C-alpha cells in the first residue's frame, strides 16, 4: 500500500507536468522516502548515494524525472553530471537531458548600465593594475556612477572589501577568462625533504612516505595557523584518526564515545524572570497579556510544559502568540527545552569569550552546558595505537547523541589511564557587578586555554556551539545512529594516509608543513625529483570572508555586482563565534565567503563557490532587493546561502527597524554537497527575514534539511519551482524542507 500511494502521488505530479509548487514540494519527500525509508541508511549501502529499492521501475522513473526537472529549472547543463551522480544515475542508466537556455531573471540590481570608469586587473596590457584593491582605489577616486573592475584570467589572493563608496561597482571576469578570487595564502617553491623515519617512539610508524617543508617566512599578521589546505583544486585532509578518503561522504564519523558522560564545567546561571523587556523569557499574546504566572524569579508556565523544578528552563526568548485566547503556542517544541539544565550562561557582552554564544546581533534563545570531556572506546580494535605528543592541537568532530546536529571541540588533553579525551576551556573569573541594579555578577574569560575543570570551577568549553541545543556525550544506544560518532583531526602522529597534511606551527622559525603525497608516483615526480619549473603549489585557507560589502541601514552599499568568478580557499568558521539567530534550534556563524551587510540592489551572479570551508553567501541584517542567481556551490563546509536579520536586543519586529533581509531573489542556483564540517547546515537558511523569493534552484546532498526556515518571523517567503533531494543523509530528523513555528 505504501508503494501504491507513492506511485499515485508520482502520477499526479506527472499528470500536471510537474508545474505546481505543491507538486515539487511533495516530490522531494517522495524521493527521500524511496531512497532512504524514514531513517538514514535504512535501505542499506551509503545513504548519501541512493541504492535501488525493490521497486526499481518507480525508483528509476523518479530519478529520471528529478534529473530532467533539475536541468530544466537551472536552464543550463553545466551541473547535469553532478546531479546525475547525486541521483546515482548509473544504477538506472539515466539519460542526461540537453537544455534550451531559459530566459534569465532581471531586476534592478542586474540591469546593465554602461560603466563610466573601467579598470582592468591582471598581468599584461597597457593600463592594467596588479590587484583588485588597487583597482578599487582608482574607481573610488572616480566618484559616483557606474564603475567596472574587469579581471583577467588568473587567481587573485586577496580579500575584497567594499563599502558605500564603492556603490555602482561591478567586479567581473573578463569575457572567457577563468578567474578565482582566493581567500587563501599560496605556498610555492617550498623545499620538500622526506620524512625518512617515524617521528614517534610508538608503533606503528607514522609519517612514512611523507615530506616536510619549513615555511620561508612568517604567516601574515593575524594568521597564526590555518584549518584548510588545497592542492590542484583538491581539498586535502588534516591528519586524522580514523582515516577517511572522501570527507564529503557520509562515512567519516566511525568512532563512538563510550562510558558515562564526561565532566561538565560549571557556569554562572541567570535567574529566569518574566519582567517585560528583561533579558529573559517574555511570552505574550496579541493583547499584550503575559502568559506566565507572576513572580520575580523562576516564573511558572501556564502551559503544559513547565519544568519539574518550577522554572521554564529556557531564557532570552520573546514569543508573540498569534491568537489572544491561545496561551501556549509552542506546543511540544517549547516542551523539549522545559528542563532545568536548559539555561542561559550569564555573560558580559563586552567579553565575548565569556559567552557560549555570540550576542553581537542577538540574545540567546537556546543554550545548554556541554560536557568538558568524554571517554573514548579504548577497547575497540579501531582505536589508535599511537601516542600523541601534543593532543592540544587536536579537533574533535562529533555528533551529539540526538543526532540532529554536530559539535566541534578544541581538544586539550588525552588521558589513557581512564581513556578520556578532555576539551579546552577558558576559566571564568568575576569581573564586577552589573550596573542595572540587579546585582548580577559579570564574568570575564582567561585568555589561556586549559583542560576543562572537574572541580566545579566555572568555565566555557571551546566548541560545541555549532548548533543551538543537543543531547549528551557518552550515552550508548542500541541503535548506533544515536551514538556520539566522532573523529579526531589535526594530530601529527596520525599523518599516515594519502593527501593528509599537518602544520607544526612551533617547529622551525616560521612553522613546518607536513604533507603526504597522493601516491608513490606523485612522490617521485613532484617531491623527490620535481621537474624544473613544475614545483607544486599548495594554498592554505586564510580569510573567512573573501568578498565583503559592509554598509549601514542609513548609508548602504548600492548597486554592487560580483559576476562570473570562482570564490575559493575560504577559512573554516567552526571554532569561531556562533550565535542562535532565532527560536529554531540552529546556530550560525555570521560570516561567509561572500558577505553582504547593509547592502541594497546588488547582485552575486554566475559565480562558483568551490569547496569553501565555511558558508557560501550571507545576506545579513539590512539587505534589500538583492539577487543571488545562477551560481554553483560545490562541497561547502557549512550552509550555501543564509538570509538572517538581527534579533534579540535588536528585535526587528518593530515598525521602525529594517535590520532584516527583505525582497531578495535566490534564483537558478545549483548547490551540490553542503555540511562537510558543520552538520547542522542547509542549502538555504533563513531567520528573521521577510518576502524573499527562492525559486528554480537545485539543491542536493546534505546532512540535514535542504531548506530551513528557522522561525515564523514576518513571513512572505516564497519557495517555488525548486528541486531538492538527497538530504537528511546523516541526521535523524528534518526533511528536504523544515520550518519552525517559533517566533523570534
N, C-alpha and C positions, 0 to 999 in steps of 0.2 A: 504493500500500500504506500510505503514511503516513496518508492521509485515511481509509482504511478502518479503520485502528487507532483513530484519533480518534473516528470515528463509533461503533465498538463500545464504546469507553470511555464516550461520552456516553449511549448507550442503556443501558449497565449502570447508570450513575448514575440516569438517569431511571426505570429499572425498579424501583429501590429507593425511589423517591420522594425521592431526594436527602436521606436522613436520616442516613446513616452518616458518621462523622467522616472515615473513609478516603475516601469519595466526594468530600467537599468539600476534602480536602487535594489530591486529584488535579485537580478541576475547574479551579481557577485556573491550573494548569500547562497544561491543555488550552487554556484561553482565551488564555493568554500566547503559546502556540505558534501558535494560529490567527491571532492579531493580528500577531505580530512575526516569525515564524520563530524563529531562535535568537539573533539579534543585533538590537540596537536599530535600528529603521528599515529592516529588511531588506525589508519588503514595500512600501516606498515611502511617501511622504507623511510627515506628522508622526507619529512613533512614539508620542507621548503621546495621540493620538486615533485610534483604530484605523481604518484603511482596510479596505474589504471585501477578502477574499481571493477567489480564483477559485471556491471552493466556497461560494457565497452562502447556500444553504439551511442548511447546517450552521452556518455562521458566525452567521447571524441567529438560528437556533434557540438557539445557546449564549448569545447576548446576551440574548435574551428570558428564557431560563432564569435567567441571572445576575440580571437585574433583578427578576424575580419573587421569587427566593430572598432577595435583598438586602433588599427591602422587608419580606418576611415575617419575617426574623430580627430586624430592628430593631423591628418591631411598631409602626411609625409611618411616615407617608409624607411627613414634612416635608423629608426629604433625597432624595425619589424623583426629582425633576427633576435634581438634581446627579448622581445615579447614572446616570440616563438620558443626561446629557451626557457623562459619563465613558465610557460604552459607545458613544458616537456613535450614539445610538439613532435619529436621523433617517435614517440610511442604510438602516435596516431597517423604518422606521415602527413601532417598538416601541410596545407598549401599556403605559402606567404603571398598575400594579395598584392597587386600593384595598385598604385594610388593615382588619383587625379587630384592635384592640389586644390584644397578648399580655399575659399576667399578668407583672407586673414582679417581678424577683428581690427577695428580702428577706433581711436579715441583721441581726446585732446592731447594726451601725453605722447601719442605715437604719430601725430600728424607731421608730415615732412615740412621743414622750413629751411630756406637757404641760409647757410652759415656765413655771417659777415667776416668771421675770422677762422681760418683753418690752419692748424699746426700739425705737421707730420712728425711722428716719433719713430726712430729706428735708424740703424746704421745706413749710411749711403744716401746720396741725393742732396741737392742744394737746399739749404734752409731747414733740414731735419734736425731735431734735437734728440738727446740721448735717453730721456726719461719722461714718464707721464707727469711727474712732479714739475719738471721744467716747463713742459707744455702748459700746465695749468697756471703757472706763474705768468706766462705770456697772455693766456686768454683772460685772466683776471684783470690784467692791466688794460685790456681792450675795452673794458666797461661792459655795459649790458647789451643784450641782443643775442641772437643765436651764434654759438661758437662750436667748433668741431675739432676734436683731437683724433687724428687718424693714425692707427698703429700698424706699422709694417710687420711682416712675419717675424716671429721670434718669441722669446719668453722674457717677461719684464718682472724682475724680482723686486717688487716694491709694494708698499701699502698705499692705496689711493684714498686720499682724504678730501671730501667735498663739503663745502659749506654754502650758505646763502649767496655768497659772492660768486659761486660757480653756477648759479641758475642760468638755464639756457644752453648748457654744455652737453654735447654728445661725445662719448668716448666709444669708438667703434673700430673694428678691424678693417683694414684696407680690403678692397674687393679681392676675393680669392685668397686672402692671406690667412694662415693658421697662426693665431695669436693666443698666448697664455699670459694671464696676469697671475703671478705666483705669490703666495704669502710665505714662501719658503726661503731658505738660505742654502745656496748650492755649494757643494764641496767638489772641486775639480783638481785633477793632478795631485791627489794625495799619494804619498809614498807608502804603498802597502807592503807589509812584511808578513810572512807566515807565522801563525801560532804553531810552533813545531811540536809542542808537548802540552800535556794537560797543565793548566794553571791551578788545578785543585789537587789537594793531597788525598782526596777521597776517590773511590771508584764508583761508577765507571768514569773514564776520562771525559772531559768536555773540551770544546774548542778545537778539536782535531779537524783539520781541514779549513779552519777559519783564518782570516787575515785581520791585521790591525793597522791603523794609521794614526799617527799623532796629528792633531789639528795644528796648522802652522800659525794660527793667530787666535786670540780670544774670541769668544762669541760676542756679538754686538751687545751694547748696553741694554740691560733689561731682559736679556735672554740667558738664563743660567743653564738650561738644558732643553730638551725637546722630546715630544712623545711620538712623532711620526717620522719615517724615512722612506723616500721613494727612489726608485732606480728605473730608468727607461719607462716611465709611466706606470710602474707597478708599485703598489703599497707593500713594503717589506714588513716583517713581523718582529716585534721586540722579543728578545729571548724569553721563552716562557715554558711553563710546565702545566699540563701536558702539551705536547706539540700539536699544531693544527695547520694543515696545508692551505686551507682557504678560510680566512677569518670572516668572510661573508656568508659562510654556510651556517647551518643550524646545529652543528655537532661539535662545537669547540668548548662547551661547558661540560666537562666529563668527570670532574671530581665531585664528591658530596661531603659537605660538612657533617660531622657526627658528634655524638656526645651531647651533654647538656648545653644549653645556651651559654654564650660567653658572657664575660663581665659587662655590666652596664654602668658607665660612668654617671655619677650624679650630675644634675644641672639644676640651677635655681628655677623654680616654677612660679608662674604668675597666678595669683588667685583669679578665679573666674567670677566676674561681676556682670550684672546686667544693666549697668549705668549707661543710658543712651549717650552715644558719642564717645564712649571709652574705647580703649584698645582691646576690648574683649567682646564677647558674643552679644549681639543685639539682633533680635528677631522680632519683626513687626508685621502686622498685616497692613492692608492698604489704608485703613483708617488710623494708622499710627499707634495701634494698641500693642503694647509689649506683650509677647506671648509667653513670658516666663514669670514665675512667682516672684513677688517682691523679696528683697533681702540683699544686703550689701555684698555678701560673699556666697560662693557655692550655690548659685541660683539653680532651682529645680525646674525641670522641664514639665510643662503641662501636657506635652505629647507623650507618646507611649515608650520613648526610648531614653528616659533619664538613666544615668548611671546608678549602680547599686550604692555608691557612696554619696549620692545626692548631687554630684557635680555633673555638668554636661560633658566635660572632658574634651571639648574642642573649643578653641578661642580664636579671636581675631577674625570673625566671620559675620558679615551682615547678610541676612536673608530677608527679602521682602516677599511676604506671602501674597500670592496672586488674588486670593479670594478673602474678603473680610471675615467670613464665617469659618474659614478653614484654618485651624490653629496650627497644624503641623504639615507643612508642605513637603518636607524632605523624605517622608516615608522611611523605608529601611536604610536609605543611603546615609542619613544622619545617624541612624542607629548603629551603623558599622563602627562609628568612632565614639560611641557613648560609653567609654570606659575610662577609668581614672588615669590610665597610662597615656592616653592621647591628650597631651597637653603641650602648650607652647613654652619654649625657652624664654625666659625673661632676659632681654639683652638690650644694650645701648646701641642705637643706630649709628652713633659716632664711631663705634668699634665693630665693624662687620665681622671680624674674626671671632667675636664673642657670640655671634648669632649662628644658629644652624642654617637658616635661610637668609638670603639677601633681601633686605627690606627697603632697598632704594626706591622701588616703584610700588611697593605694596606692603600690606600687613601679612602676617602669617595666617593661613587658613587651616592647614593641617600640620601636624607635627608629631614626631614620635622619637623617643630616645632609642637609638640603635645600639647594639652591643659593641663593646670595645675589643672583643676577641672572639675566636671560635676554635673548635677542636678539629683539626684535620684528621682524616681517616688513615692513621699510620699503619693500620693492619691491612689495608688494601694493597694488593700487589702492584697497583699502578702508582703508588706514592713515590716521589722522587727518592732515589738512594743517595743523592748528593747533598752535602752540607752547603750552606750559603754563608759566605764570609760577611756579607752585609745585607741582611734582609730588608733594611730600611729603604733600599732602592725599589723594592717590590711594590706592585699594584695588584690588588685583588679585585677581579671582576666576578660578581656573584648575583645570582637570582635570589630574591628573598623567598621565603617559604610559600607565600601566597601566589607567587609567580605571575603577578600582573606587571611587574617591573623589576628592574635590576638595580643593584648597588655597586659602586666602585669605591674602594677604600685605598688610602695610602697605608702600606704595611710598615710596621716599625720593628717587630721582633719575631723570632721563631724560637720556641722552646720545645726541644724534642723530649724533655723529661716527662712532660704531660701532653705532648702532641698538640701544642697550642700555637696559633698564629695571632699576634696582637697588633692591632691597628695603631696608627699615630694619633695623638691627641694634642690639643692645646689646653693647658690648665687655665682655669678661670680664677681671677682674684678680684675682690671687691674694689670698686673704683669710685666710691662715693654714693650719695643718696640723690634720687631724682628730685628736681625742684618743683614737682607738680603737687606737692602736699600729701602724696600717698605714702611717703616713707619707703618707697621701693629702693632696694639696693641695686646699684648698677655694677656691671662687671666688665672687665677687660681681659683679653686673652694674651697669654705669654706668646712671644714670637717663636720660642723654641718648641720643636716637636719632640714629644716624649711618648713612651709606652702609655697607653690608656690605663689609668689607675684602677686598682682593685680595692682601695681602702675607702672609697666613698668621696674622694676629693672631686669637686666639680670640674668638668672638662667638656670640651666639644670634640667629637670624633671627626677626623679629617676624611670626609666621604660619607656615603650613604644618603646624600641629599639629592640624588639624581631622580627621585620620584617623591611624591608627597607623603605617602604613608605605605607601610608594608607589613610583613609578617615578622617572624622570629628568625634567629640563626641557630642552627644546631638541632632543630627538631627533625626527627626521621619519620618518614611516612611510608606506608606500604606502597603507595603509588609514587614511583620515583619522580614523576613530573612535579611533585610538590616539595622535593628536597632542595636544599641550598646548593645547587650545582654551581661550580665555580672553576676558575683557573687563576694562576698567578703569573704575571709577566714582569719584565724588566729585572730579571735575576741573571747576573753574569754567568753563574755556573750552569745555567740551562741553555747556553748557546751551543746547540748541537744539531741543528736542522737547517736544510737549505733555505736561504733568503732570510735567516734570522740576523738580528743585529743587537748591539748593546753599546751605549755611550757611557764610558767611565769618566765622569766629569772631573774627578780628583786625580786622575792618572796623567802624569806629564804636566808640562807648564800650562797647557790650554785644554786638556782633555784628550782622550784617546777613543777612537771609534773602532769597534769590532764588527766584522761582517762575515757571514758565511756565504760563499758563492752559491749560485743556483745548482751547479753540478761540477764534477771534476773537469769537464771540458771548459766550462766558464772560468774555473780557477786557473787553468793553464793559459787560456787565451787572454784573460783580462787582468789577472792578478800576478801570477808568477812571471810571465813573459809578455807583458802588454805590448800590443802593436803600437809602434810610434805614431803619435797623433791620435790614438784611439783610447786614451785614458777614460775610465768610467767617471761619470758624474752621479753623485747621489745628492738628493735635496732633502734637507731637514725642514720640518714644519716650524714656522715662526709666529705668524700673526693669526689670531683667531678671526679677525675681520680683515679681509683682503681689500674690499672696497667698502667704504662707509660714507654716507651722506647724512650729516647732522645739522639740523636746523632747530627752530623753536616754533611753538604754537603761533606766536605773533610775527615771526620772521622765518618762514620756512624756506627750504631749498625747493626750487621750482624748475620744472621742465628739464630735468637731467635725464639722460638716456645712456644705458650701458648696452652695447649691441655687438653680437657676433664674436664674443671672446670666450675662451676657456678660463675658468677660475679653478685654481688648484693649490695644493700644499697648504691648506689652512690647518692651523694647530687645533688639537682637541680641546674641548671645554670641560671635560667631565670632572676634573678636580679643581675647577674654579667655582665661582659663586653661582648658586642656583636660587630661584625663587618659586613660590607657588602662586601663580598669577590669579587664580580664582577658585571657585568652590569645587571643581573637579579634583581628582587626586593626582594629577600630573604636576611635575616640576619642570621648569625650563631654564636654560641658560639664555639670558638676554644678549645674545651675540649670534653672529652668523658670518659666513664668508662674504655675503653682500648684505649690509645692514643699513636700513633706512629708518631714521627717527626725526620727525619734524620735516616731512617731505610732501610735496603736492605735485600732481600732474606730471609724474615722471615714470620711467619705464625700464624694465630689465627684459631684454628680448633676444631670442636666438643665441643664447649662451649655453655653455656646457659646464656643469659643476661636476668636476672629475675627482671622486674619492676624497672630498674634503672631510676632515675628521670631526668637524662639529656640525652645526646646522648649515643649510644652504642659503636661504633668503629669509630675512626677518623684517617685517613691516611693524615697527614699534611705535606705540603711542599715537601721536598725531601724524597719520599718513593718509592722505585723501586723493582719490581719483588717480591712483597709480595702476600700472599694468605690469604683470609678470606673465610673459607669454612666449610660447614656442621654445622653451628652454628644456635641456636634458639634464637630469640629476641622476648620477650613477654612483652607487656604492658609498653612500654617505654615512658618517659616524653617528649622526643623530637625525633630526627631522629635516625634510626638504624645504618646506615653506611654512613659516609661522606668521600669524597675524594676531598681535596681542597689545591691548591697551594697558595703561596704568590702572591700578586698582588700590583697594585698601584705603590708606591715608589719602591717596589721590583719586578718590572714587569718581568714576566717570558717569554715573547715572544722575548727575546733576546737569541742569539745563545749560549752565554757563561753562561747561567743560567740554573740550574736544580732544582730550588726551586719549583717544582711541582710534584705531583704523576704521575707515568707512569708505564705501563706494569704490572699492578697488576691484580689479578684474584679474583672476587667475585663470588663464585660458591656454589650452593646447600644449600643456607641459607634459613631458614624459618623466616619470620617476621610477627607477628600477633599483631596488635594494636600499633600504634605509635601516638605521638602528644597528650598524656594525658594532658600535660600542655601547651606546645607551639604549637599553631595551624598551624603555617607555618612549618610543618615537613613532612618528607617523609621516605619511607623505604630506599631509596638510593638517595644521593645528591652528585652532582659533580660540581666543579667550578675550572677553570684554571688547567686542567689536560689533559692528553693525553693517548690514546691507552690502556685503561683499559677494561677488559672483565667482563661483568656482565651476567652470564648465569645460567640456571637451578635453579633459585630461585623462591620461592613462597612468594609473598607479598600481605597481605590483611589487610584491616581496618585501615583507617587513615583519618584525617580531610581534607587534600588537596591531592596533587598528590602522586602517589606511587613512581614514579621516577622523579627527577627534574634535568635537565641539566641547570645550571644557566647562562651559557654563551656559545659562539661558539668558545672558545679558542682551537686552535691546532687541535682538532678533533681526529679521530681514535678510539673513544669509540665503543665498540661492546655490544649491548644489544640483547640477543638472548635466546630463549627457556625458557622464564620466564612466570610464571602465576601471573597475577596482577589483583586484583578485590577488590571491596568494598572501593574505595577511593572517595574523594570529599564528604565525609559523612557530613561535616559541612560547608565548604566554598562554595562560589558561582561561582567559575570558576576553570580552570585546568581540568585534567582528570587523568586516570591511569598513563599516561606519559606526561610530559611537557618539552619543550625545548625552551629556549630563543635564538633568533638570535641576541644576543648582544655580542660584543667583550669585552674582559677585559680591 
